[in-house]
Amino acid sequence: MVYEKYRPMAEGINMKKNKVLYVEDEPFLGRIVKDTLESKDFEVQMVMDGKQVMSAFESFQPDICVLDIMLPNQDGYTLAQLIRQRDSQMPIIFLTAKSQTEDVLKGFQVGGNDYLRKPFSLEELIARIHNLLDITQRKNAHNQGLTTLGKYEFSPQRYELKQGEQVRKLSHREAELLGILLENRNAITQRKEILLRVWGDDSFFNSRNLDVYITKLRDYLKEDPNIQIISIKGVGYHFLVE
């Protein structure tokens, strides 16, 4: 079987490293695809026997699955159903020599997100992997209530401030305070409003607590110089995000 020669994608594209579970029982094709994906900064685990896929899925914890349909011991359709039972959001791409419409429909019915017929272009496979990962990440961010904040992602529901792979757990009041500042991004938030919403009154003791929490948030956000919490004396805070 002859596959299109891989044409490198444009230089300078910043690709985030992601984990691909690749299931293929043709050794020659499998080696080409695995080596190409790894050269593009993916981490790849290749499995050739359908019976071994679910144990690999559990241990490897991939970001995306690329499944051949015709496999020894367990076919790709069955594997997709098992994967969907474990993780309803896992993106799945089918690779197959089958070209009948009913085969394509069955692939989507059992939980596939995309379908690529053999022979295929490796460039197209990589593009489809990136597309599915982007869609999944945006969907997950929406479900988790994530807000992009410069270099950071903030999840008020999970009390998390994330920068790359680093995740900082916030206290309830830290998350609440950051959420209020975000409501007034690039505007001034009244100090009294914060005190009443977070502490329930604007006493001197709570005012001093607010100062401590503002100092903490500045420290948490210091890696991005385009984010500033500017104190406006006697008024409140200007949360500046460029």
N, C-alpha and C positions, 0 to 999 in steps of 0.2 A: 504494500500500500504506500503510495507516495503522498507526502504532506507538503504543503506550501512552505517555501523557505521563509524562515522567520526574518522579518524586517524590523530592526531595532526601533523602539519608540523614540520620540524626540528627546534629545539630551536636556538635562537640567530640570526634569520633572522630579519633584520631591515625593518619593513613594514611602509611605509608612509601612514598616515591616508587619506583615500579617501571616497567620498560620493557615496553611492549606492542607486539608486531608484529601489526598489524590488517590483514587481507586481505579486501577487499570491492570488488566491481566496480560497485556502485550508488553513484554520486557523492553523491546527496542523503542517503541513509541513512548512507553513510560519513562525511560531514561532521558529521552530528548525533552519531554515536557518538564520533568522534575528539574533537570539541569537548567533549563531556560528560566523557569520560575525562580529558582534559587539565585540565578544571575541578576534577577530583577528585585532582589532583596526580600523575597518571600521565604518563610520557613516552611518546608514541605515534608510531610510524611506520606510515603507511598505504600499502599497496600495492594496486594495482587489477588487475594483470596477473599471472597465475600464473607466467609465465616469469621474472619479476623477483624472485620471493619468496626464493629461496635466496641470491642475492647480497645481498639486504637482510638476511636472517637472519645471514649471516656478518659483515657490517659493523656491524649494529646491536646484535647480541648481546642479544636480548631476555630478559626473565625469564619471559614467557608469550606464547603465540601464540593469536590469535583468528582462525579461518579460516572464510571462506565456502566452501561445497563447490562450487557451480557458478561456475566462473571461466573466463575466456578463456585458452587455450593450455595450462593445466595445472590439473587439478581439485584440490580440497582434500584428497581421499583420498591422491592421489599425493604431494602436498606433505607431508602428515603422515608418510608413510613415509620421505621424504627427510630430514625433520627428525629423526625417530627414529634414523636412521643417524648423524647428527651428534651428537645429544645424547639419550641414552636417558631422561633425567629431565625433559626440557622439558615443562611442562604445556601441553596443547592443548585449546582449546574450539572445537567446530564450531558455526557458525551456518548454518542452512539452511532453505529452504522445504519441503524433502522431509520427509514425515511417515510414510512406510511403515516398518514394524518392521525390514525387511531393511536399510533405509538407516541406521537408528540402529545396528543391530548391526555393519554394515560400518564405521561410524565408530569404534566401539570396537576392532574387530579390527585396524584399521590404526594404532592407537596413540592415539586420542583419549581424553581424560580426562573430558570432559563434552560435552553436546550440547544446544543451545538452538534451539528451532524459531522461525522467523519467523511472524508478528510477535512481538516480545519486548519485555519491560519493560527499560529501561536500568538501572533499580534492581536487577533480578534479575541482569543481566549483571555489574554491578559486584560484587554479592554473591558470585557464582560465581567471579569472578576472584580476589577476596580469599581465598575459601575454598581454591581450588587453590594459590595462592601460599603460604598458611599450611601446607597439607599438605606441599608440596614442601620448604619451608624446614625443617620439623620432620624430614622424612625425611633431608635432606642433613645436618642437624645430627647425627642419630643415626648416619649412615654415617661421618661424620668424627669421631665420638667427642667432640662438643662438649659442654662443661659450662657452664651459665650460672652466672656469678659476679657478682652485683650488676649493674652496668652493662656487664660484660664477658662475652665468650664465650672459653673456653679450649679449644684443641685440642692435647692432648698429642701426638697422632700427627703433626700438622703443625708442631709447635713454634710455635704462634701464640696471641697474646692480642689479641682484637679488641674494639674499642669503637666502635660505629657503623660508619663506613666506614674507620676507622683500624685498621691491622693492624700489630702489633709482632711481629717475629720473635724468638723466644727461643733461647738456646743450649740444648744438650742438658741441661746441669746445671740451668739456670734452670727448664726445663720439668719436669724430674724433681723438683726441690725443691717447685715449686708443686703438683705432683700429690700429693706426700706430705702437704703441708699440707691439701690438699682432702680427702684420705682422713679427716682428723681435724678437719673443719670444725666450728667452735664447740667445740672441745676442745683439750687441750694435747698437743702432739707433743714427745716427749723429744728433746733435743738430740743425745744419743748415738745414738739410733735413726737420725736424719737423717744423721749423719756416717758411720755404718756402711753405710747403704744407698746413699748418693750417692758417698762417697769410699773406702769400704772399710776405714777405720780412723778413730779419734777422736784423732789426734795434734794437737798445738798448732797446727801449720801449717795443717792442714785446718780446724781450729776457726776460725782467723782468716779463711780463705776463706769459710766459712759465714756469718760476720758480713757480709762484703762482698756475698754473694748475697742475704741477707735485706734489706740496704739497697737493693739494686737492685729487688727485688720490691716493696718498699714504695713506691718511686718509680714503678714501672709502674702500681700500683694506686691512686695518690693521688687520681685524679679521682673516686673513689667514697668518700665519708667513712664509709659504712657497712661498709667493709672495713678491718680492722686486723690487723696482725701484731704481737702484744704479746709482748715478751720477759719471760719468767718467770726471774729470776736463779737460776742454778744448776740449772735444770730443763729449760727448752726454750721453746717458743713456743705461744701461744694464738692460733689463726687464727680471728678473729671476723668472721662474715658475717651482718649483720642482714637 
